[in-house]
Amino acid sequence: MDEDRFNMSLRKFLKQVGVTSQQQIEKLVRESGSAEGGNIKVKMVLTAEGTDLNHTVEGEIETG
């Protein structure tokens, strides 16, 4: 396995996940008013097709 190539590809994917996730959450909060004055409970689930990977990260985002 080419470690450098793998690392760059992984970082590119994670950057895309981070940027697009932030955009969607901001859109939810700003445009729909769904979390007015409160917090949003969020969950991110990571899977990899053809494997048994199933990683969940849960958290809370303060909006008020």
C-alpha positions as CSV (number, residue, x, y, z in Angstrom):
1,M,0.0,0.0,0.0
2,D,1.2,3.5,-0.9
3,E,1.0,5.2,2.5
4,D,1.3,8.8,1.1
5,R,-1.4,8.2,-1.5
6,F,-3.7,6.6,1.0
7,N,-3.2,9.4,3.5
8,M,-3.9,12.1,0.9
9,S,-7.0,10.3,-0.3
10,L,-8.2,9.9,3.3
11,R,-7.6,13.5,4.2
12,K,-9.4,14.7,1.0
13,F,-12.5,12.6,1.9
14,L,-12.5,13.8,5.5
15,K,-12.2,17.4,4.4
16,Q,-15.2,16.9,2.1
17,V,-17.2,15.3,4.9
18,G,-16.3,18.2,7.3
19,V,-17.0,21.0,4.8
20,T,-20.3,19.6,3.5
21,S,-21.5,18.6,6.9
22,Q,-20.9,22.1,8.3
23,Q,-22.7,23.6,5.3
24,Q,-25.8,21.4,5.9
25,I,-25.9,22.2,9.6
26,E,-25.6,25.9,9.0
27,K,-28.3,25.7,6.4
28,L,-30.6,23.9,8.8
29,V,-30.0,26.5,11.6
30,R,-30.1,29.6,9.5
31,E,-32.8,28.9,6.9
32,S,-35.3,26.7,8.7
33,G,-35.0,28.0,12.2
34,S,-35.2,24.4,13.4
35,A,-33.0,25.0,16.4
36,E,-34.0,28.4,17.5
37,G,-32.6,29.1,21.0
38,G,-31.6,25.5,21.7
39,N,-29.1,22.8,20.8
40,I,-29.1,20.3,18.0
41,K,-28.3,16.7,18.7
42,V,-26.4,15.3,15.8
43,K,-25.1,11.9,14.8
44,M,-22.6,10.9,12.1
45,V,-22.4,7.3,10.9
46,L,-19.5,6.0,8.9
47,T,-19.7,2.8,7.0
48,A,-17.5,1.3,4.3
49,E,-19.2,-0.7,1.6
50,G,-18.1,-4.4,1.7
51,T,-16.8,-4.2,5.2
52,D,-18.2,-4.5,8.7
53,L,-17.2,-0.8,9.6
54,N,-20.0,0.9,11.4
55,H,-18.6,3.9,13.4
56,T,-21.0,6.3,15.1
57,V,-20.1,9.7,16.5
58,E,-22.8,11.6,18.5
59,G,-22.7,15.1,19.8
60,E,-24.6,18.3,20.5
61,I,-24.2,21.7,18.7
62,E,-25.1,24.8,20.7
63,T,-27.1,27.3,18.7
64,G,-28.2,29.8,21.3
